[in-house]
């Protein structure tokens, strides 16, 4: 089976913090397909129900952010950002 999935990390804003991977269980390979930088500590991610948007929290003090990224054929594109209303947000649903 082939699975594709996004990961978040504790990367700095100028580092690739969100990555898209492909896992091929038959070939036993894991390949990074693309990466996105520009968000400080994009640790928690959530795909929108229709998979047209990926949401990411920005863990930061004193105030975190929630970012909406469009999933396009050429990669992720930042579309909007809002305050999380507090420091270090740690959940999306």
Secondary structure, 3 states (H helix, E strand, C coil): CEEEEEECCCCCCCCEEEEEEEEECCCCEEEEEEEEECCCCCCCEEECCCCCEEEEEECCCCCCEEEEEEEECCEEEEEEEEECCCCCCCCCC
